[in-house]
Amino acid sequence: MYEFLANLTLVIHLIFVLFVIFGGLLFFIFPKIIYIHLPALMWGIYIELTSSTCPLTYLENWFLYQGQLATYSNSCIQKYILPIIYPENLTADSQIYLGTTLIIINIYVYGLILLKVKKK
């Protein structure tokens, strides 16, 4: 059961990461999503630029610990999802790069949003 909960938390973590990166695009379908995306984006930028650890990581590890597991045993999870969220050789410098990329992507997305709002 704990491994399932760890896997579920990892999948939710991946969805959150994707939302932080690309969630601004949902504005064009659901304009009020901006009120959820902006705080999520600020959180993502904070985590990357300060080399902090997301609480979901602690939750995943807690579930693994409770299940007396050292790592995920499901090959699909371990092979495809884990490297996206926890890339090998992640350094403080690479986190700065990822945080900067996150900012640049979202400046572009929010620029598109501003253009659409101005056209109305």
C-alpha positions in Angstrom: 0.0 0.0 0.0 2.8 2.4 0.8 4.5 1.9 -2.5 1.2 2.6 -4.3 0.9 5.9 -2.3 4.5 6.8 -3.1 3.9 6.1 -6.8 0.7 8.1 -6.6 2.5 11.0 -5.0 5.2 10.9 -7.6 2.6 11.1 -10.4 0.9 14.0 -8.7 4.4 15.6 -8.3 4.9 15.2 -12.1 1.5 16.7 -12.9 2.3 19.7 -10.6 5.7 20.2 -12.2 4.0 20.2 -15.7 1.4 22.6 -14.4 4.1 25.0 -13.0 5.8 25.0 -16.4 2.9 25.1 -18.8 -0.2 25.9 -16.6 -0.3 29.4 -17.8 -1.4 28.1 -21.2 -4.6 26.9 -19.6 -5.6 30.5 -19.3 -6.8 30.4 -22.9 -9.3 27.7 -21.9 -10.0 28.6 -18.2 -9.1 32.2 -17.5 -9.5 31.9 -13.8 -6.7 29.3 -13.7 -4.3 32.2 -13.5 -5.2 32.6 -9.8 -3.9 29.0 -9.1 -1.0 29.1 -11.6 0.7 32.2 -10.4 1.2 31.0 -6.8 2.3 27.6 -8.2 4.7 29.3 -10.6 6.2 31.4 -7.7 6.6 28.2 -5.7 8.4 26.4 -8.6 10.7 29.4 -9.1 11.5 29.5 -5.4 12.2 25.8 -5.2 14.5 25.9 -8.2 16.4 29.1 -7.5 17.0 28.3 -3.8 17.9 24.6 -4.3 15.1 23.7 -1.9 13.3 20.4 -1.7 9.6 20.2 -2.5 7.4 18.8 0.3 6.1 16.2 -2.2 9.6 14.7 -2.2 9.5 14.3 1.5 6.1 12.7 1.3 7.2 10.3 -1.4 10.3 9.3 0.7 8.1 9.0 3.8 5.8 6.5 2.0 8.8 4.6 0.8 10.3 4.5 4.3 7.0 3.3 5.7 6.8 0.6 3.1 10.4 -0.4 4.0 11.5 0.3 0.4 14.7 1.9 -0.7 13.3 3.1 -4.1 10.4 2.6 -6.5 10.2 -1.0 -7.8 7.7 -0.3 -10.6 9.9 -0.2 -13.7 7.7 2.2 -15.6 7.7 4.7 -12.7 11.4 4.3 -12.2 12.3 4.4 -15.9 10.1 7.3 -17.1 8.8 9.5 -14.4 11.6 9.5 -11.8 14.2 11.0 -14.1 11.9 13.8 -15.1 11.4 14.9 -11.5 14.8 13.9 -10.1 17.4 14.2 -13.0 20.7 12.5 -12.4 23.6 14.9 -11.5 21.2 17.7 -10.4 23.4 20.5 -9.1 22.7 24.0 -7.7 23.9 25.4 -11.0 21.6 23.2 -13.1 18.7 24.2 -10.8 19.5 27.9 -11.5 19.4 27.0 -15.2 16.0 25.2 -14.8 14.6 28.1 -12.7 15.7 30.6 -15.3 14.2 28.5 -18.1 11.0 28.3 -16.1 10.9 32.1 -15.8 11.6 32.6 -19.5 8.9 30.1 -20.6 6.4 31.8 -18.4 7.3 35.4 -19.4 6.5 34.3 -23.0 3.2 32.6 -21.9 2.1 35.6 -19.8 3.1 37.9 -22.7 0.7 35.9 -24.9 -2.0 36.3 -22.2 -1.4 40.1 -22.0 -1.8 40.3 -25.8 -5.0 38.4 -25.7 -6.4 40.6 -22.8 -5.4 43.8 -24.6 -7.3 42.7 -27.8 -10.5 42.4 -25.9 
